[in-house]
Amino acid sequence: MHVEYKGHDEGRNVVFPGGESESLRVSPIGSDLFRLEDSSVLGHACYHDVIRASVRDDGSLVMREIVSRSGLRTQVWAVSKKAIESGEFRELLDYVLSTGALGNGYSGVCFSFTCRRASHGRSTSG
């Protein structure tokens, strides 16, 4: 399975150990180390995790391992475009973002939130 996002031209194809792949923004921080600037919708890695990956001739990355976890947690939900465009969703989004979380919409079919883990290992809730 491959996940590609509309309007996400700066992403690099990241291939995960199970063969799934998706286009994610990454920042190189070493010869084979990359910091993710997006969370994986497939759930393999989270925003600001550092991964070790080899680079293919086509520029795509083959993830070998997660070297350092960011301590953040991402939740992804299927949400209709109509719901995403509603005033109620906008209010919820504004509240969640005010807590310091990150939000991303994907083609009007799913939405993800990334936030810090609470000290007891659960994500913070409103």
N, C-alpha and C positions, 0 to 999 in steps of 0.2 A: 504494500500500500504506500502511496506517496501523497502527501498533503502539500498543496500549492495554494498560495493566497493571492487574490487579486490585489493589484497595486502594491506588491511587496517585492519590487524589483531588486532591492539591495540585498536580499537574502541569499544564502548559499545553501545548496542541497546538502543536508546532513543525513547520512545513512546510519541507522542504529543497528546494534548487534543482531536483532531478529530479522533484518532485511527491510524493515519499514523505513521510510524517509520523509523528510519535510524540509521546506525552505525556511531557514531561520537566519536572522541577523546574528553575526558573530564578530568578536574583536580578537585578532591574533595577539597573544601575550607571550608567546615563546615559539620555538621552532615547531612544536607539535601540540601546543596548548592554545585553547580558544575559550573566551568567556562568552556565554550566550547572552544576547541582548533581547531575546524573546524566550518565552516558555514554550516547550513542546506541547502541542495539543494532544499528541499521542501519549504524553505522560512520561516520556523517557528522561527528560531533564528540565530544569526550571531556570527562569531568568537569573542571570549572574552566576549560575553554576560554571565551573571551569572543567572543560573536557579535554582529554587527550585524544587526538585524531590524526590519522594519516590523510594526506592530500592526494587525491586522484589527479590524473592528467587533465581531466575536464574541470578541475577546481573544486569539485565536491569533496566533502569530508566524510571519512569513515570513522565513526566514534569507536574508540577502544575502551574507554572507561571514563567515569566521572572522577576527577582528581580532587575536587573541592566543591562541596555543596554550599549554596548561598544562604541556606537557612530559611529560604522563602518557600511558600507552598502555593500551588496553583490549582484552582478548581475550574472546570470547563462544563458549561451547560448548553444544551440545545435550546435556543430561544428563537421564536419566530421574528421575522423582520417587523411585523406589525407591533409586537411587544417591545422590541428594541426602540422603535420610533415613538412609543407612548410617553406621555408626561410622567406617568408613575415610574417607568423604568429609568427615565432621566433623573428623577428625584433619588431613586435608589443608587444609581451610578454616582451621582454627585456626593451622596453620603459616603459610599464606599471609598471613593477617591479621596475624600477629605480625611480619611484615616491613614493615608499614605499608601494605600494599595494601588496597583496598576490594573487597568482594564483594557481589554482588546476585543474588538468585534471581528468576526470572520464571515464576510459575505452574507450577513444577515441571517445566518443559520445557527451560529453558536457564539458564545461569549465566554471569555475567561477573566478571572480575577487572580492576581498574584499578591500575596500579603505575607508579612512576617509571621512566623510560627509563635504562638504563645509559649511562655516558659514551661508550661505543663505538656507541651507537645501537640496541642490542638490549635487550629487556626483561630484567630480572634473573630468574634461575631458581634453583630450590632445590637 
